[in-house]
Amino acid sequence: MNITVIGASAGVGLATVKRALERNHVVTTLSRSLISLPANNKLNKILGSATDKVVLQKAIKDADAVIVTLGTGKSMKQTTLYSDFAKLLVEVQQISSSQIPFIVLTGFGAGDSGNYHTFLMKLFFKYLLKEVYKDKTLMEQIISRSQMNWTIVRPGILSGKPLTEKYRIENTLFKGINIGSIHRADVADFMVKQAENQTFLKQYISLSNQ
């Protein structure tokens, strides 16, 4: 199948591209930076901004599924990247008659999941990640209120360890949920498999290796 990965140059995005290629998909990437992967006849790289309407339309035009892994790097400053992108994505998708899966990465701490952090993690988010996660929450709200076939993925703290395919999937929030760290490769694995078969349609999914 044809999978588009938006925000593909590093982190979970790059891991997602690698995993999709491993599973023999044709992958189109959209990123502002060059992707450090060798040439591949199943890989189509598009350089540009996800908030550019023409570029975004080009990237998702022939997609059978779209995986969104936008990030701001290590920046913790106030941003509107996520909400600006979400508004544009909804607008662009409304023009299309296709109803393909959209698998959207945010993080455990976005939306109401922030209420289920430990005390120390709540402090960490309050003083360091508040602005970034405020906009991630807004992105979630915009997409979840749309008519798209969405799944929102909220992993715990990300690590760079190898793929295990062994991770905990939670589709509800509850006291003591304890979403810990997870390997980027495992987050990528989950999202690619949801692109293949969207078993958690219109659900918020928390992921953890613990």
Backbone torsions as a table, in degrees:
resi	resn	phi	psi	omega
1	MET	NA	164.2	178.5
2	ASN	-96.3	117.4	-179.4
3	ILE	-116.6	129.9	173.8
4	THR	-100.8	131.5	176.6
5	VAL	-114.5	118.1	-178.4
6	ILE	-102.2	121.9	-173.9
7	GLY	87.6	56.3	-164.2
8	ALA	-105.9	3.8	-168.4
9	SER	-83.1	-16.6	-176.6
10	ALA	-157.1	173.0	173.0
11	GLY	57.5	-137.6	-178.7
12	VAL	-62.0	-35.1	-179.7
13	GLY	-59.8	-48.1	179.1
14	LEU	-65.3	-40.2	177.3
15	ALA	-62.4	-35.0	179.5
16	THR	-68.2	-41.3	176.5
17	VAL	-59.6	-47.6	-179.4
18	LYS	-60.5	-43.4	-178.3
19	ARG	-67.6	-39.8	178.7
20	ALA	-64.1	-40.3	177.4
21	LEU	-66.7	-39.2	177.4
22	GLU	-60.0	-30.8	-179.0
23	ARG	-95.4	19.6	170.1
24	ASN	65.8	32.1	175.1
25	HIS	-92.5	157.7	169.4
26	VAL	-87.6	126.1	-171.9
27	VAL	-119.1	128.7	170.2
28	THR	-108.3	129.0	-179.7
29	THR	-112.1	145.7	173.0
30	LEU	-126.0	121.2	-179.8
31	SER	-157.0	159.6	177.9
32	ARG	-86.0	-13.9	-179.8
33	SER	-120.2	155.5	177.5
34	LEU	-63.9	143.2	179.2
35	ILE	-94.6	127.9	-174.9
36	SER	-85.0	64.3	176.1
37	LEU	-128.8	145.3	179.5
38	PRO	-66.0	161.2	178.5
39	ALA	-57.7	142.0	-177.2
40	ASN	-152.1	131.5	-177.4
41	ASN	-69.9	-6.0	176.3
42	LYS	-104.3	7.5	-176.7
43	LEU	-120.3	121.5	178.3
44	ASN	-117.2	113.8	-175.3
45	LYS	-99.8	128.1	175.5
46	ILE	-117.5	123.6	176.7
47	LEU	-93.7	130.4	178.6
48	GLY	161.1	-179.3	-177.3
49	SER	-95.2	139.4	177.5
50	ALA	-70.7	-11.4	177.4
51	THR	-100.8	13.3	173.6
52	ASP	-98.8	115.6	-172.6
53	LYS	-58.0	-45.8	-178.0
54	VAL	-63.5	-44.6	-179.7
55	VAL	-65.4	-43.9	-179.3
56	LEU	-63.3	-43.3	178.1
57	GLN	-59.7	-41.6	178.4
58	LYS	-62.1	-41.9	-175.1
59	ALA	-67.5	-34.7	-175.4
60	ILE	-103.7	2.3	-173.4
61	LYS	-51.1	-51.3	-174.9
62	ASP	-107.4	18.5	-175.1
63	ALA	-75.6	141.6	170.4
64	ASP	-91.0	-17.1	176.9
65	ALA	-161.5	151.5	179.7
66	VAL	-126.0	130.9	176.1
67	ILE	-114.1	125.2	-177.2
68	VAL	-106.4	118.7	-179.7
69	THR	-130.7	40.9	-179.2
70	LEU	-58.0	145.9	176.4
71	GLY	-150.7	163.5	177.6
72	THR	-112.8	22.0	-178.8
73	GLY	66.6	-135.5	-179.5
74	LYS	-93.5	4.6	-178.6
75	SER	-69.1	134.6	177.1
76	MET	-114.2	12.4	-177.1
77	LYS	-77.9	162.3	177.0
78	GLN	-57.4	138.4	-177.6
79	THR	-146.3	156.6	172.1
80	THR	-122.3	14.2	-177.8
81	LEU	-55.2	-49.5	-173.9
82	TYR	-66.4	-47.1	-178.8
83	SER	-70.3	-37.7	177.0
84	ASP	-61.8	-44.0	178.5
85	PHE	-63.2	-45.2	-177.4
86	ALA	-60.4	-43.1	178.4
87	LYS	-60.3	-43.8	-179.3
88	LEU	-68.4	-41.0	179.8
89	LEU	-60.1	-45.1	178.6
90	VAL	-62.2	-42.7	179.1
91	GLU	-61.6	-47.4	-178.7
92	VAL	-64.6	-41.7	-177.4
93	GLN	-69.8	-29.3	178.2
94	GLN	-65.3	-26.3	178.4
95	ILE	-72.1	-31.2	-177.4
96	SER	-86.7	146.5	177.9
97	SER	-90.9	-7.6	-177.5
98	SER	-77.7	146.9	178.1
99	GLN	-119.6	78.8	-177.3
100	ILE	-96.6	162.7	177.2
101	PRO	-70.7	140.1	171.5
102	PHE	-121.5	114.2	-179.5
103	ILE	-105.3	115.6	-167.9
104	VAL	-117.6	122.2	179.7
105	LEU	-87.2	129.1	168.6
106	THR	-125.2	-99.1	177.8
107	GLY	169.6	153.7	177.2
108	PHE	-70.0	115.4	-171.5
109	GLY	134.8	-19.8	175.5
110	ALA	-79.4	150.7	178.6
111	GLY	58.4	-144.0	-177.4
112	ASP	-76.3	-7.6	179.5
113	SER	-66.4	-23.6	178.6
114	GLY	-60.6	-24.5	178.7
115	ASN	-71.1	-12.4	-175.1
116	TYR	-107.5	12.2	173.0
117	HIS	-75.1	158.8	170.8
118	THR	-69.1	166.7	-178.9
119	PHE	-57.8	-45.2	-178.6
120	LEU	-65.5	-39.5	179.1
121	MET	-68.2	-34.3	176.4
122	LYS	-61.9	-40.2	177.5
123	LEU	-65.4	-42.5	179.5
124	PHE	-59.6	-46.1	179.8
125	PHE	-69.0	-39.3	-178.0
126	LYS	-61.6	-41.8	-172.8
127	TYR	-98.3	-17.5	-176.7
128	LEU	-119.5	-35.9	-173.0
129	LEU	-116.1	8.6	-174.1
130	LYS	-55.2	-48.1	-174.5
131	GLU	-69.3	-42.5	179.3
132	VAL	-63.0	-45.2	-176.8
133	TYR	-75.2	-22.3	172.5
134	LYS	-62.0	-41.9	-179.7
135	ASP	-77.2	-32.8	174.3
136	LYS	-62.6	-39.7	177.4
137	THR	-61.9	-42.0	179.0
138	LEU	-63.9	-39.3	175.6
139	MET	-59.7	-44.9	177.4
140	GLU	-57.4	-45.6	-177.7
141	GLN	-63.2	-44.5	-179.0
142	ILE	-62.4	-46.0	-177.4
143	ILE	-70.7	-41.0	-177.2
144	SER	-69.4	-21.2	177.8
145	ARG	-89.6	-2.1	-179.1
146	SER	-86.9	178.0	177.9
147	GLN	-93.6	6.9	-178.9
148	MET	-70.6	158.5	174.1
149	ASN	-88.0	85.7	-172.0
150	TRP	-103.9	152.9	164.8
151	THR	-134.5	127.9	179.6
152	ILE	-103.9	128.5	-173.1
153	VAL	-111.4	123.0	-176.9
154	ARG	-119.8	85.8	178.0
155	PRO	-76.0	161.7	171.9
156	GLY	-77.5	-159.2	-179.9
157	ILE	-61.7	132.7	-172.7
158	LEU	-88.2	141.1	175.9
159	SER	-127.0	163.8	-177.1
160	GLY	-98.1	18.9	-177.7
161	LYS	-73.8	163.8	-175.0
162	PRO	-68.0	164.6	177.9
163	LEU	-60.7	136.1	174.4
164	THR	-120.1	-25.4	-172.6
165	GLU	60.6	16.2	178.0
166	LYS	-120.4	101.0	-178.1
167	TYR	-149.3	156.4	-177.7
168	ARG	-90.8	131.6	-180.0
169	ILE	-114.4	121.0	178.3
170	GLU	-120.6	127.9	178.5
171	ASN	-109.7	9.2	172.2
172	THR	-136.2	159.2	176.8
173	LEU	-105.3	137.5	-178.8
174	PHE	-151.9	157.5	179.9
175	LYS	-59.6	129.5	-179.7
176	GLY	82.5	19.0	-177.5
177	ILE	-59.4	-34.1	171.8
178	ASN	53.0	63.6	175.1
179	ILE	-82.5	108.8	-178.0
180	GLY	-97.9	-150.2	-176.7
181	SER	-77.3	160.8	177.0
182	ILE	-150.8	146.8	179.9
183	HIS	-73.1	138.5	176.7
184	ARG	-55.3	-38.7	-178.8
185	ALA	-63.2	-32.7	178.6
186	ASP	-75.5	-35.3	173.9
187	VAL	-62.0	-44.4	178.3
188	ALA	-60.4	-43.0	179.3
189	ASP	-58.6	-46.5	-179.8
190	PHE	-61.9	-44.7	-175.8
191	MET	-68.5	-38.9	177.3
192	VAL	-64.8	-41.6	179.6
193	LYS	-67.5	-30.8	174.3
194	GLN	-71.7	-33.5	174.7
195	ALA	-63.1	-37.9	179.1
196	GLU	-70.3	-40.5	-175.9
197	ASN	-151.2	99.3	-171.6
198	GLN	-78.9	83.1	-177.4
199	THR	-81.8	-11.8	179.7
200	PHE	-118.2	50.3	-178.4
201	LEU	-59.2	129.2	177.4
202	LYS	54.5	43.9	176.6
203	GLN	-128.8	155.9	174.9
204	TYR	-100.0	121.5	-173.6
205	ILE	-113.7	125.7	174.0
206	SER	-98.0	138.3	-177.0
207	LEU	-126.1	140.6	178.7
208	SER	-156.3	144.2	173.1
209	ASN	-80.8	-12.6	-176.8
210	GLN	-93.9	NA	NA
